[in-house]
Amino acid sequence: MSFDPHNAGRTVARKGRSLAQGFAQFLLRGRTADLAVAVVIGAAIGTVINSFVRDIFTPMIGALLGSRIEFSGRVIHLGAEEIRYGDFINDVVSFLIIALVVYFFVIVPTNKLVTNAYFEPPPDPAMRKCPECESDIPKTAHRCMYCTQPVQPSEPA
């Protein structure tokens, strides 16, 4: 085997195309775009919540307590260093609000859907609905045991 510079260029181009095609398939596969949108929306919501805490929530707390409270400017001086605990308080309150929103608007509904899906009993294949009273009756019944309406028996499955 000897090195052919003309063929080497074609091999690199072929590998580059397959790499680009693989990357395009990765981006367009399943939930990748949905995940990207969720991350961007989540970051935007985080910014809005931080602004809410800093510009609305904290001043409302100050109004309720009768004095102006501004956490973001609170600092402890330790020699030449500063500990900005006010910004930390704002960030903790923002985190708690985001966690509550996620819990009540994402986790609780998801748990409810999953619980209902897993714990609903599957329909009994030997039963069917009575056309008159909608009660469950055996598939081979000639008469409903609840409303006594005559019904045509269906073939057992």
N, C-alpha and C positions, 0 to 999 in steps of 0.2 A: 504494500500500500504506500503510495506516495502522496504528498500533499498537492492538491489541485486548487489553486487560488480562485479559479472561476466557480468551481463547485462549492467551495467553502462559503462564498457569499450567498449562494442559493440556500444552503443549509441554515445559515443564520437567519435569513429572511423567513424561511419556513417555520423555524422555531419561534421567531418573533410574532408571526401571525397566530400560531397556535396559543402562545402565551396571551396575546391580546384577546383572542376568542375565549379562552378560559376565564380571563378576568371579566369580560363582558357577561359571560354566563353566570359567574359568581354574583355580579352586581344585580342581575335581573332575576336571579333565582329567588323563589319563595318570598320570604319576609325581609330581605335585606333593605329594600326601599322603605318598607313600613318601619323598620327599626331606625333608619336614618331620620325619618320624619319625626318619630317619637322622641329621639334625642334632641332634635332642634326645638320641637315644641316644649319639651321638658325644660330645656335651658331658658326659653323665653318665659315660661311660667315661673321659673325660679327667680328671674329678674323682676317680674311683676310682683311676686310675693315679697321679695327683699325691699322693693320700693314701697309697697303697702306697709310693711312693718316700720320702715324708717320714717316715712312721710305722713302716715295716717294713724297707725296703731299706737306707736310710742307717744305722739302728741295727745291722743285720746286718753291714754293712761295718765299722762301728766295733768290733763284737764280734770279727770276724776279725782285725782289726789290733791288738786288745788294748787299745783305748782308746775312750772314748765320743766319737763324731763326730756333731756336730750342725751341719749346714751352714747351716740357716735363720737362725741367729743370727750368722753370720760377717759382719763389717763392716770396711771400711777407712775410717778417718777422714781427711778432707782438709780441715782447717780446720773450717769450719762445715758442710761437706757430708759425706755418708756414701755409700759405695759398698757396696751390699748384695750382695756376690758369692756368698754362701751360698745365697740364694734363686735366684740365676741358675744355680748348679750343680744344685740340685734340679730346676729347670725343664728344664735340658738333659738330665738323666737321664730325666725324665718323657717328654720329646720322643723320646728314643732308644728307650725302651720302647714307646711308642705306634707309632713308625715300624716297629719290628721286628714288633709284633703285626699291624699293617696289612699289612706286606710278606708275612709268612708265612701269614696267614689270609685275605687278600683278593687280593693281587697274584699270588702263586705259583699258587693254584688257578685264578684267572681266566686267567692266561697258559696254563696247562695245558689248560683247556677250549678256549680260542681256538685254540691250536696244533693240538690234535687235530681240531677242526672244520675248519680250513683245509687241513691237510696229509693228511687221509685221502683216498685216491683214490676218486673216485665209482665206483659199481658199473658194470661194463661192460654196456651194454644188449644185447649179442649173446651174453651168457653167462647160465647159470642153474645152480642147485644140483642135483646128482645126488640122487635121493630115497634112495639106499642109503648112499653114503659121504660125502655133503655136499661133494664136490669141485665146483669150477667146471667146467662143460662147455658146449660151444656149444649154443644153443637148438635148432638143427636136427639135433643128434646123435640117432642111433637106439640107440647103445650108449655107456655111460660108458667113457672111455679109461683110467680108473684101476682100477675094480673090474670092468669088462666086463659089468656088469648091463644088460640091455636096458631102454631108457627110451622113452617116447613123445615124439616130437619136438614141440616147441611152435612155434607160428607165429612167424616173425620179426616184430619190432616195426616 
